[in-house]
């Protein structure tokens, strides 16, 4: 992780070195940006690239802040509250019951059963925690489905899949051939999640975003560009911000 200063602001960025990269390239991620450089790039060369793209960075970071401000805000997890799910705003129905744990199910909306003994303050935290766990399980199930669908026939076999709360990227592919996915992808339509999985699968063969990489993505998903475009345009939808209220 690197840090670049613009005035009084310190901006964290991901620095990736690649033996295949012929020149430096910058790309915006949900909350930060990534700099890809040749393997032997010096610190002076890296700083020179950042200085040249200073104006672009300022505009891009402002754009990301505006997107963050547009994120769904949740004040209470009660009946009628809506959260994003698979590209749509989906309503919660919450009802008390005599059990001891929050239960989550989905049928034309989220149905939440919460212990009647929970206070309003602890109820919100418990429902949010149960929803996160349920959503992360859905991401994992979908991801394994897409790996089975595309991986074997294209010779792309990861060692495993990890679902993470990644701040700066939608996914990554480690040197150990393990795929990591941001659980917030569950808020996108299924075809967009499929694109994210395929994107990381293709990194098993091509570690950077060279033309051969995108050619492979296109062989697996011919319409990948429209799926990526949706992700780029609607990233602010992929999650919620919990706003604490005074009880």
C-alpha positions as CSV (number, residue, x, y, z in Angstrom):
1,X,0.0,0.0,0.0
2,X,1.3,3.4,-1.0
3,X,0.4,6.9,0.1
4,X,0.2,10.0,-2.1
5,X,-0.3,13.5,-0.7
6,X,-2.4,16.1,-2.4
7,X,-2.3,19.3,-0.3
8,X,-3.2,18.2,3.3
9,X,-4.9,15.0,2.0
10,X,-3.1,11.7,2.2
11,X,-4.5,9.2,-0.3
12,X,-3.8,5.5,0.0
13,X,-3.3,3.5,-3.1
14,X,-2.5,-0.1,-4.1
15,X,0.9,-0.5,-5.8
16,X,1.3,-3.6,-8.0
17,X,4.5,-4.5,-9.7
18,X,4.4,-6.8,-12.8
19,X,7.2,-8.2,-14.9
20,X,4.8,-8.0,-17.9
21,X,3.9,-4.3,-17.5
22,X,5.7,-2.2,-20.0
23,X,4.5,1.1,-18.6
24,X,2.6,2.5,-15.6
25,X,-1.2,2.6,-15.5
26,X,-3.7,3.9,-13.0
27,X,-7.2,2.5,-12.3
28,X,-9.9,3.7,-9.9
29,X,-11.3,1.1,-7.4
30,X,-14.4,1.6,-5.3
31,X,-12.7,3.7,-2.6
32,X,-9.1,4.2,-3.7
33,X,-7.0,3.7,-6.8
34,X,-4.4,1.1,-8.1
35,X,-1.1,1.8,-9.7
36,X,0.4,-0.9,-11.9
37,X,4.1,-0.4,-12.7
38,X,6.9,-2.5,-14.3
39,X,8.7,-4.7,-11.8
40,X,11.8,-2.6,-11.7
41,X,10.1,0.8,-11.4
42,X,11.9,3.1,-8.9
43,X,10.3,5.3,-6.3
44,X,11.2,8.4,-8.3
45,X,9.5,7.0,-11.4
46,X,6.4,6.1,-9.4
47,X,6.1,9.5,-7.9
48,X,6.6,11.1,-11.4
49,X,3.6,9.1,-12.7
50,X,1.5,10.2,-9.8
51,X,2.5,13.8,-10.3
52,X,1.7,13.7,-14.0
53,X,-1.8,12.3,-13.2
54,X,-2.4,14.6,-10.3
55,X,-5.4,16.4,-11.9
56,X,-6.9,13.1,-13.0
57,X,-6.6,11.8,-9.4
58,X,-8.3,14.9,-7.9
59,X,-11.3,14.5,-10.3
60,X,-11.5,10.8,-9.8
61,X,-11.4,10.9,-6.0
62,X,-14.0,13.6,-5.9
63,X,-16.2,11.4,-8.1
64,X,-15.7,8.5,-5.7
65,X,-16.7,10.7,-2.7
66,X,-19.9,11.7,-4.5
67,X,-20.6,8.1,-5.1
68,X,-20.1,7.3,-1.5
69,X,-22.5,10.1,-0.4
70,X,-25.2,8.5,-2.6
71,X,-24.9,5.2,-0.8
72,X,-28.0,3.8,0.8
73,X,-28.4,4.9,4.4
74,X,-30.1,2.7,6.9
75,X,-31.4,4.2,10.1
76,X,-33.4,1.2,11.5
77,X,-33.7,-2.4,10.4
78,X,-37.5,-2.5,10.7
79,X,-40.4,-3.6,8.4
80,X,-40.5,-1.4,5.3
81,X,-36.7,-0.6,5.3
82,X,-35.2,-1.3,1.9
83,X,-31.7,-2.6,1.2
84,X,-30.0,-3.3,-2.1
85,X,-29.9,-6.9,-3.3
86,X,-29.0,-8.2,-6.7
87,X,-29.3,-4.8,-8.3
88,X,-32.7,-3.9,-6.8
89,X,-33.9,-2.2,-3.6
90,X,-35.6,-4.9,-1.6
91,X,-38.0,-4.5,1.3
92,X,-37.5,-6.0,4.8
93,X,-40.4,-7.6,6.8
94,X,-39.4,-7.9,10.4
95,X,-41.5,-9.8,13.0
96,X,-40.8,-10.9,16.6
97,X,-40.8,-14.6,17.6
98,X,-39.9,-16.6,20.7
99,X,-36.5,-17.9,19.3
100,X,-33.1,-16.9,20.6
101,X,-31.4,-16.0,17.3
102,X,-32.3,-13.7,14.3
103,X,-33.5,-15.8,11.3
104,X,-33.2,-14.5,7.7
105,X,-35.1,-15.9,4.7
106,X,-35.9,-14.5,1.3
107,X,-39.2,-14.8,-0.6
108,X,-40.1,-11.8,-2.7
109,X,-38.2,-9.7,-0.1
110,X,-36.3,-10.3,3.1
111,X,-38.2,-11.9,6.0
112,X,-36.6,-11.4,9.3
113,X,-37.6,-13.1,12.5
114,X,-36.1,-11.6,15.6
115,X,-36.2,-12.7,19.3
116,X,-39.0,-10.7,21.0
117,X,-36.7,-10.2,24.0
118,X,-34.4,-7.9,22.0
119,X,-34.4,-4.2,22.8
120,X,-34.8,-1.8,19.9
121,X,-31.1,-0.8,20.1
122,X,-29.7,-4.3,20.2
123,X,-32.3,-5.5,17.6
124,X,-30.8,-3.3,14.8
125,X,-27.3,-4.6,15.4
126,X,-28.4,-8.2,15.6
127,X,-30.5,-8.0,12.4
128,X,-27.6,-6.2,10.5
129,X,-25.2,-8.9,11.6
130,X,-27.5,-11.7,10.6
131,X,-28.2,-10.1,7.2
132,X,-24.5,-9.7,6.5
133,X,-23.8,-13.4,7.3
134,X,-26.8,-14.5,5.1
135,X,-25.6,-12.3,2.2
136,X,-22.0,-13.5,2.4
137,X,-23.2,-17.1,2.2
138,X,-25.1,-16.2,-1.0
139,X,-22.0,-14.7,-2.5
140,X,-20.0,-17.8,-1.7
141,X,-22.6,-20.1,-3.2
142,X,-22.9,-18.0,-6.4
143,X,-19.2,-17.8,-6.8
144,X,-18.7,-21.5,-6.6
145,X,-21.5,-22.0,-9.1
146,X,-19.8,-19.7,-11.6
147,X,-16.4,-21.3,-11.0
148,X,-17.9,-24.7,-11.8
149,X,-19.6,-23.3,-14.8
150,X,-16.6,-21.6,-16.4
151,X,-13.4,-22.8,-14.7
152,X,-13.0,-26.4,-15.8
153,X,-13.8,-25.9,-19.4
154,X,-11.3,-23.0,-19.7
155,X,-8.6,-24.7,-17.5
156,X,-9.1,-22.1,-14.8
157,X,-9.1,-23.8,-11.4
158,X,-8.5,-21.7,-8.2
159,X,-7.3,-23.4,-5.0
160,X,-10.2,-21.8,-3.2
161,X,-12.5,-18.8,-2.8
162,X,-12.5,-16.3,0.1
163,X,-15.3,-13.8,0.7
164,X,-13.9,-10.7,2.2
165,X,-14.8,-7.2,3.2
166,X,-12.4,-5.5,0.9
167,X,-12.2,-1.7,1.0
168,X,-10.3,-1.0,-2.2
169,X,-11.3,-3.7,-4.8
170,X,-14.0,-6.0,-6.0
171,X,-11.8,-9.0,-6.1
172,X,-8.2,-10.3,-6.3
173,X,-6.3,-13.4,-7.3
174,X,-3.3,-14.3,-5.1
175,X,-0.1,-16.0,-6.1
176,X,-1.5,-19.1,-4.2
177,X,-4.2,-19.1,-6.9
178,X,-6.9,-18.3,-4.4
179,X,-9.7,-16.0,-5.5
180,X,-10.8,-13.2,-3.1
181,X,-14.2,-11.5,-3.6
182,X,-15.7,-8.5,-2.0
183,X,-19.0,-9.6,-0.4
184,X,-20.7,-6.3,-1.5
185,X,-20.9,-7.9,-5.0
186,X,-24.1,-9.6,-3.7
187,X,-25.8,-6.2,-4.1
188,X,-25.2,-6.3,-7.9
189,X,-27.2,-8.3,-10.4
190,X,-26.1,-11.9,-10.8
191,X,-24.5,-11.3,-14.2
192,X,-22.3,-8.6,-12.7
193,X,-21.1,-11.0,-9.9
194,X,-20.5,-13.6,-12.6
195,X,-18.3,-11.1,-14.4
196,X,-16.3,-10.4,-11.2
197,X,-15.7,-14.1,-10.7
198,X,-14.6,-14.6,-14.3
199,X,-12.3,-11.6,-14.1
200,X,-10.4,-13.1,-11.2
201,X,-10.5,-16.6,-12.8
202,X,-8.7,-15.1,-15.8
203,X,-6.0,-13.7,-13.6
204,X,-5.0,-17.3,-13.0
205,X,-3.5,-17.2,-16.5
206,X,-2.7,-13.5,-16.9
207,X,-1.6,-11.6,-13.8
208,X,-2.2,-8.1,-15.3
209,X,-4.7,-6.5,-17.5
210,X,-2.9,-6.9,-20.8
211,X,-4.7,-7.5,-24.1
212,X,-4.4,-11.3,-23.7
213,X,-6.2,-11.0,-20.4
214,X,-9.2,-9.2,-21.8
215,X,-9.2,-11.6,-24.8
216,X,-9.6,-14.5,-22.4
217,X,-12.3,-12.7,-20.5
218,X,-14.1,-12.2,-23.8
219,X,-13.9,-15.8,-24.7
220,X,-15.5,-16.8,-21.4
221,X,-18.0,-13.9,-21.3
222,X,-18.6,-12.3,-24.7
223,X,-20.7,-9.5,-23.1
224,X,-18.3,-8.7,-20.3
225,X,-18.1,-5.0,-21.2
226,X,-21.7,-4.3,-20.4
227,X,-21.4,-6.1,-17.1
228,X,-18.3,-4.2,-16.2
229,X,-20.0,-0.9,-17.3
230,X,-22.9,-1.6,-14.9
231,X,-20.4,-2.2,-12.0
232,X,-18.5,1.0,-12.8
233,X,-21.7,3.1,-13.0
234,X,-23.6,1.7,-10.0
235,X,-20.9,1.0,-7.5
236,X,-22.5,3.4,-5.0
237,X,-25.5,0.9,-4.8
238,X,-23.3,-1.9,-3.6
239,X,-23.8,-1.7,0.2
240,X,-25.4,0.4,2.9
241,X,-24.2,2.9,5.5
242,X,-25.6,2.3,8.9
243,X,-26.6,5.7,10.5
244,X,-26.7,5.5,14.3
245,X,-29.8,7.1,15.8
246,X,-30.2,8.4,19.4
247,X,-32.8,6.2,21.2
